[in-house]
Amino acid sequence: MSLTINDLNFEETVSGAGKLVVVDFWATWCGPCQMIAPIVDELAQKYDGRAVVAKCNVDECSDMPMKYGIRNIPTLLFFKDGELVDRVVGAISKADLDKKINEHI
């Protein structure tokens, strides 16, 4: 299962993980977000211990989506050593997301 993060623990989670952090910005009303949610959760289990996969609900958090220019959801941000290294906007297949995570581990 993916980790839930918000404006209060976002920076600590991203900078303190010591490994790749993937953050899924989503909302309950977003169809494509709901479509990739099981994929995100499955890959969170697959990469447990090697990467942190987290979810940030844009309806409950406003600072981090604004800081990172989230204008469309789902958006997945990839952080390594606390630095943003990649992003994917829109729904993504399991194979493509798996490949993207492997590129950054």
N, C-alpha and C positions, 0 to 999 in steps of 0.2 A: 504494500500500500504506500502511496506517496505521502509525503510530509505536507501538512498545511502550514503555510506561512502568511504573514500579514505585514503591515507597515512597521509594527513594533519589533518583529524579530527577523525581518528580511535581511538587513545588512549583516547581522551577526551570523545568520545561517549561511549566507553567500561567502562572506570573507573568512569565517571560522571553520569551514568544512574540511579544508586541506585536500580536497579532491574536486572533481567535476561536479558542478551543481546545475541541474536543468530545472528551470522554473516555467511552469505552464500557467499563463495568465488566461483565465476563463470566467464564465458566468453561467448561472443555472439556466437562463433563458436562451443561451446560445446553442443552436442545433449542432454546428460543427464541433463545438467544445464537448458536447455530450457524446458525439461520435468517437472522438479520440480518447475520452476519459478512460475506458477500459485498457486501451493500448498503453497509456501513460502509467496506469497502475501496474500493469503486467511487467513493463520494463523497469519500473521502480523495484519490483521484486527480483528481477533478473540481475540487475546491477547493484543490488544491496551490498554494501561494503566497498564497492569500487566507485560509486557515484551517488549523489543525493538527488532524488527526483522530488520536486516540490510543486505544490499548486497554490496559486494566489488568486482568490476571487476578486475580480475588479470592482464588484458592487460593495465589497466590504473593505477594500483598500483603495485609497486614492493617491497617496504620495508616490508609491513605487511605480505604478503604471504611468504616472505623469513624468517621473524622473527618467524612465527608460523609453518614453515616447510611444507607449502602447496605444495605438489608434484602432486596431482591428484585433479581434480575438477569434479563435485561439492564437496566441503568440507564445512561442517557446524561446526562452533566452538561455544561453549556455555560458556559464561562468567558470573560469579556471583561475585559481589563486586570487579570487575576488574580482577578477577583471572580466568584462563582457567580451567573449570571443566569437560568438555566433548567434544568429537568430533565425527562426522559422516562423513565418506568418501564414496562418491558415491551417486547415486540416492536413495531416501528413500520414502516410501509410506506416504500418508497424515496421516494415522492412526498411523504409527510408529513415525513420526515427532511430531505429536500432543502428543503422549504418552511421548516422550523424553522431550518436553518442560514442560509438567506437572510434570515430575520427579524433575525438577530443580526450579520450581516456589516456 
